[in-house]
Amino acid sequence: MKEIKNQSYSMERALYAQRDALVEDCRFEGEEDGESFLKECENVVVKNCYMDLRYPLWHAKNLTVLGGEMTERCRAALWYDEDLHIEGCRMNGIKALRECQNVTIRGGEANSPEFGWRCKNLDVADFSLTSEYAFFESKNLHLTRFELHGKYSFQYVETMTIEHSRLRTKDAFWHTKNVTVKDSLIDGEYLGWYSEGLTLIDCHIRGTQPLCYCKGLRLIRCTMEDCDLAFEYSDVEADIDGEVLSVKNPLSGTIRASSYGQIILENSKYPTSAKILKK
């Protein structure tokens, strides 16, 4: 494997179309403000590099990124890549990962407002993310030991499993299909509206007006905190330990909880037939 070490580059397409190379301890920065410095690369390892220029890693195949940093100026860093492994990297550009497939992320962190849009086949573990619109329209995701701070997360995602994670995000899981969350904290307003096939297992759910307009919703051994006006117009099967502040006009199915602060069955636009039972 060709080795490129301890170099500094500022020009455009500095290492364009590299193949079978290790790029280690290099810096991509400078007044020339070049972009696309490793575009169209294949079988490349980028190790402990500092990236401060735009669009660095587009159309890459069999790419490994180990450690290093992508600054806020490193915009739109990883687009249209295939077979991508990222480990222990700090990613700070606004659109760090988009339209990539077969992606593994292990460790590291990102502060990227539009992270992970329209990606396929993502496997993420031990990763911390701050993002306003995370994983928009992505498919086939597995996230474990994942920490999220954001808004509007996972909208229109299809086929995803999340385990052992902490999600602090409003408007999460809107319009999702076939999503399962296990043994996790989900903290945020307006959870899961318009979802289909959303399953929450051993989760703690916190926030106002969760899980409305859902189809095929299941809660298994979950707890709820500060959850009022829950399940409006949802088809739901729920087993909840503890109190639900209020349930409003669930459409169909069965809800079982230890207690309810209030059950509201009035002013419904649609016929409702759900059973609301105490455990």
C-alpha positions, 0 to 999 in steps of 0.5 A: 500500500502506498503511504502518504504521511505528514504532508500538508495540502491546500490545493483543489483535488490534491490527492484525487482518485488515489488507490491503495493508499494510506494517508496518515497524519496529513493536514488539508487546510490553507489559503488556496481553499481547495476542495475535493482533495480525496474525491473518487478514491478507492481502497484508501485509509485516512488516519489521524488527518486534519480536514479543514476543506470542503467536499473531501471524500466524495464517491469513495469506495472501500474507504476507512477513516481512523481518528482525525478531525473534520472541522466546521469548514469541512462541509459535505464531507462524505457523500456517495460513498460505498463500503465506508468504515469510520472509527474514532473520528470527530465530524463537524461539517453541516452535512457530514454523511449523505447518500452513502451505503454500507457504512460502519461507524465505531466510536467518535462524535459528530456535530452535524445539523444534517447528518446521515441523509438518504443513506443505506445499511448503516451500523453505528455503535458507541457514537455521540451525535448532535444534529437537527435533522439526523438520518432523514430518509435513510434505510436499514440502520442499526444503532447501539450505545448511541447518544443523540441530541437533536430535533426532527430525528429519523424522519421517514426512516425505514427499517431500523433497530436502536438498542441501549441508547439515549435519544434526546430529540423532539419530533423523532420517528415521524413517518417512519416504517418498521422501527424497533427501539430497545432498552433506551431513553427517548426524551422529547416532544411529539414522538413518533407521529404518523409512524407505521410499525413502530415498536418500543421495548423496555424504553423510558419515554418522556415528553408531551403528546407522544405517539399520535396518528400511529399505525401498528404501534407497540409498547412492551414493558415501557415507562412514561414520564410527563406524557400527556395527550398520548396515542391520539388516533393511533392503532396501539398495543401498549403495556406500560408500567406506571402512570400515563398523564393522559390518554386522548382518543386512541383509535384502536387496540389495547392500552394497559397501564398501572394508572392514568391521570386522565382519560379523554374520550371526547370531541373525536373526529373519528370513531374510536374503539380502543380499550384502556385498561388498568394493570 
